[in-house]
Amino acid sequence: MKKFFVLTVLFALPIVAYLFFASGKNNFARLPILTEDVSEISGLTTYKDEPVFLEDHISVVAFFGEKIEDLKGNTFNLDKKILEKYYAFDDFQFVIILPENAKASAADFIKEFEGITNAQEWKFVFGSPEQIQKVFNSFSSPYQLSEDSYSPYVFIVDKSRNLRGRDDDDEGSLYGYDSRDIAELTNKMNDDVKVILAEYRLALKKNNAERKNN
């Protein structure tokens, strides 16, 4: 019985892994680069005065402005539909960029939501409207940032600070994902996060194999 169980597990695991990473449109293909050299954010402030870097991280980046209600709804959608599946992956992070005058309300929000979401995993960074606009502009997306530094769209940035997305979406290129749209988060963003994580895991395995052979 034990042998049968072990053989079943050994046979099933590769299939399950394949179905997990091949379940979406992009499969094992690289997620397209839409914009190179996104601005680094280490110059923005944090609660603990520890800089947050996009370099060497796989980042989901959000610009959620100063209205706490927008912050609540959008982050909750993202956390439950996308992020909570991936926090355990090395170098994965969720970065929320906010105006400096949102520090107090964001801190209250974190305390309020700690019991029902993974708020402790989120990285909040703060800057002036001009600093935030500069970072947003570096994405070279077709979206606009509001006067209070808000956009409903969230972005995937790779370890080399390249913006990743789709260059063959239904209406052209998909630079960001609408955090208000549960279907888009579930069907598109979830797929694309899987693809970029698989891409880096495969690259890591390849590098480790090459080191062993040298």
Phi, psi and omega in degrees: 000318180297317180299318180298317180297314180298316180296321179297315179297314181297326180283322187281325185302312179300324179293316179298317179298317179298314180297324180298311184275343181258009186288341184252179186300322187278343181048229182266007177293155175291141175287126187302145172273124180258328178217133177262156171060054172297144183300138174289153185244011185296342179278352178277159185269159177227171179297324184259009181056031175250124185296146175251132183245143169276325179304135178069018175228152167264115191240138164260120188246132181232147175240095191251015168064201186250001179269115186298331180294322176295319180298317181298304185296313185291317181291324179296315177303311183296315184297315185282326184268334186232296199292322185297343177283341193237001182301331183285347181287135179302138173070009176270136180212153175247116185248125178249118181261123185228159173293153182300329181284003177260004184302311184295313182293325178293321178297319177296321179297317180301314180297319182295324188258358184302329183282342185239354176223183177263047184303332180293344181272347184279144178250114179264130174233149188230145179204176176287160177306324181292318178296317181294318179298321180297315178297314181300317180298329183292345176285341180052043179267167178278001184273164181243146175264134182286174181297334179259026173066037182247142167215138177285349185272138177244154192232151174255121180241131184273184186291342178260015181063040171258139175281125179254151178183209182243135177254007181221036180288173184306322183245028180112220181276141178249104183276324182216172186241132184285111184289351177273346188257100183300321181296318180293320178297315185288317189268331184250304184295317180302316177301314186288325175295318176304316184296314184289326176292319177297321180301313181288326178294319178295320178296320179295317178298319180296316180296318180295321179295319180294324179294320180295326183278346180274000000 
